[in-house]
Every structure is written in C-alpha cells, then in structure tokens.
Amino acid sequence: NNGRVFSEEKRPVGIAVDGSDNIYVIYVEKSQISLRIFSGGSWGAAFLLADWRSGDCDSARVAVDSLGNIFTCWWTLDSYTVHSRARVDGVWEDLRHISAGQAKFCDIAVGTNSVFACWTARHNTTVYQIFYVRRSTSLNAEWTKPQLMYRGSHKQQVPAVEVDSSDIAHIAFTPAYEEAGMRMVRYCR
C-alpha cells in the first residue's frame, strides 16, 4: 500500500517497524515534529510530538520495540539541543531535553530493555565529538547524563546507533578531515 506522509520540508525523516509490521514515520514541518503510523492497511492521523515556536527542528528519528513502544529524538536549530519523547504501554511521556553542550545530528535505537540516543556536540571539547545517553524501556525512565563516546582530535559527525539483543549500543560515525577526499567511517561500542 503506497501512502503519502505529507511534509514540505527538506529535512531528514525517520522510519521504524514494530513486531506486528506497523510502520512509524517521524518528520519535521518547520517548528513541528509529527508522527504517523501505518497500521491495519492505512495511515493514521498525524500526531504532534512537539512544537517549537521559536525555531526549526531537524533530524527527527524514531525507534520502536517489538511491543510497539515508541522512542523519538530530534534537535532544535535555534538552541542546538537534542530532545526526546516516548510512548510506553500506550502512554506518552513528557518532552525531555537529553543533550549537553552545542548538540546536533542525533539518532536513537532500542534494544530488549534499553534505549540509546547519540549526537554530535561541543561539550567540554574543542571540536564536535559523539555523545550518548541510555535509559530503560520502562515508562518515565530517566536518561543517563551525556557521556563522551570516543575522544578524537578531528571533528566527529553524523552518528548512527543500533542496539543488539544484549542491550549493547553500536555507533558508527564519520570523522571530518580538513583534506578534500579524506573520508572514513568509524565504529565504536
């Protein structure tokens, strides 16, 4: 079934599938973060996760566990902060600010019992580095304090995270080098 999830933005979107093959799409429309779910053969109405009247949002990401619990993150361009919101057992949690420093380019993933979010930030560092936080999948679980994933001398950017069945986070990212054509992908766990 082909369907259109409407947004006139040029910002990255996120997609996830749960254990019942329901599809979750998160997207940005200027200062709003919305989520739509494809279930039972059709798209549900858009659900407004957050509305920033003071600035635009970017890099909306979604992760869903086998039970259909939803975990999301995005960052705001005006304040360079990463935010998260989750729905556990059908109950939406309040919006949470989860980053430290000047943060951007986030991602989120869920394992069996843990959720990890990561982003790139300047926080007690001279260049952008990858930071992460962790929480359990329980309703209203607290996020840990942001931790530096890997200290490097070059700027790190665009992290992606996945969580394995042992609740270990695996993060890939690209360091930025000053020389043209010099690119590589790094991996940490």
C-alpha positions in Angstrom: 0.0 0.0 0.0 1.5 3.3 -1.1 0.8 6.3 1.0 2.0 9.8 1.3 3.1 11.2 4.6 2.8 14.9 3.9 5.6 17.4 4.7 7.0 20.1 2.5 10.3 20.1 4.4 13.7 19.1 3.1 14.8 17.8 6.5 15.7 14.1 7.2 12.9 11.8 8.3 12.9 8.7 10.4 11.2 5.3 10.0 10.8 2.2 12.1 8.8 -1.1 12.0 7.5 -2.9 15.1 7.0 -6.7 15.7 3.5 -6.5 14.2 4.7 -4.9 11.0 3.2 -1.5 11.8 5.2 1.4 10.2 6.2 4.5 12.1 7.3 7.7 10.3 8.5 10.8 12.1 9.1 14.0 10.2 9.6 17.8 10.6 7.5 20.6 9.4 9.4 23.8 10.3 9.0 24.0 14.1 6.8 20.9 14.5 7.7 17.2 14.9 4.9 14.9 13.8 4.5 11.1 13.8 2.2 8.9 11.6 1.6 5.2 12.0 0.6 2.8 9.2 -1.4 0.0 10.7 -4.2 -2.2 9.5 -3.7 -1.2 5.9 -3.9 2.6 6.3 -2.1 5.6 7.7 -3.4 7.1 11.0 -3.7 10.8 11.5 -0.6 12.8 12.2 0.3 13.1 15.9 2.1 16.3 17.0 5.0 15.3 19.2 6.3 18.8 19.8 6.0 22.4 18.5 8.9 24.9 18.7 7.5 28.3 18.0 11.0 29.8 18.5 12.9 27.9 15.8 13.2 25.0 13.4 13.9 21.3 14.2 16.0 18.8 12.3 16.9 15.1 12.1 13.8 13.6 13.6 14.4 9.9 14.4 12.2 7.1 15.7 12.9 3.6 17.2 10.2 1.1 18.1 10.4 -2.1 20.0 8.6 -5.3 19.3 5.7 -4.3 21.5 5.1 -1.0 19.7 6.7 1.3 22.3 7.9 4.4 20.5 11.1 6.3 21.3 12.0 9.5 19.4 14.6 12.2 19.2 15.4 15.4 17.2 17.4 18.6 17.6 16.5 22.3 17.5 18.4 24.6 15.3 17.9 27.7 17.5 19.3 26.2 20.7 21.4 23.2 19.4 19.7 20.9 21.9 18.5 17.3 21.5 15.1 16.4 22.7 13.3 13.1 23.2 9.7 11.9 23.7 8.5 8.3 24.2 5.2 6.3 24.2 5.4 3.3 26.5 2.5 1.0 27.0 0.3 3.5 25.2 1.2 6.4 27.5 3.0 9.4 26.1 5.8 10.7 28.3 6.6 14.4 28.6 9.2 16.0 26.4 12.8 15.7 27.6 16.0 17.6 26.9 18.7 14.9 26.8 21.8 16.6 25.4 24.6 18.8 26.8 26.6 21.5 25.0 26.0 22.6 21.4 24.4 19.4 20.0 23.1 18.3 16.6 22.6 15.3 14.3 21.0 12.8 16.6 19.9 9.2 16.3 18.0 6.7 18.6 17.7 2.9 18.9 16.0 0.5 21.2 17.1 -3.0 22.3 15.5 -5.6 24.5 15.5 -3.5 27.7 17.5 -0.3 26.8 17.2 2.7 24.6 20.3 4.7 23.4 20.4 8.1 21.8 23.5 9.7 20.4 24.5 13.0 18.7 27.5 15.2 17.9 28.2 18.1 20.3 30.7 20.5 21.5 30.6 20.0 25.3 33.8 20.4 27.2 35.6 19.7 23.9 37.2 22.0 21.3 35.7 20.1 18.3 32.4 18.3 17.8 32.5 14.8 19.4 29.9 12.0 19.7 28.0 11.8 22.9 25.3 9.3 24.1 22.7 8.6 26.7 20.9 5.5 27.8 17.6 4.7 29.5 15.5 1.7 30.1 12.3 0.9 28.1 10.1 1.4 31.2 7.6 4.3 31.4 9.2 7.6 32.5 12.6 6.0 32.8 15.4 8.6 33.4 18.1 9.2 30.8 21.7 8.9 32.0 23.9 12.0 31.9 25.5 12.5 28.5 28.8 10.7 28.1 31.6 11.1 25.5 31.7 8.1 23.3 35.1 8.5 21.8 37.6 11.3 22.1 39.3 12.2 18.9 41.3 15.1 17.6 39.1 15.5 14.5 35.5 16.7 14.4 33.0 13.8 14.5 29.7 14.0 12.8 26.5 12.2 11.7 26.3 9.3 14.2 24.1 6.3 13.7 23.2 3.9 16.6 21.8 0.4 16.8 21.3 -1.8 19.9 21.9 -5.5 19.9 19.9 -8.3 21.8 22.3 -7.9 24.7 21.5 -4.2 25.0 24.9 -3.1 23.8 24.9 0.1 21.6 26.9 0.1 18.4 27.6 3.5 16.9 29.1 4.4 13.5 30.1 7.9 12.6 32.3 9.9 10.2 35.2 12.0 11.3 35.7 15.2 9.4 39.2 15.8 8.0 40.5 19.1 6.6 41.9 17.4 3.4 39.5 17.1 0.5 38.5 13.5 -0.3 39.7 12.1 3.0 36.6 10.3 4.5 36.2 7.2 6.6 33.6 5.6 8.8 34.4 4.8 12.4 32.7 2.3 14.7 32.5 2.1 18.5 30.6 0.1 21.0 
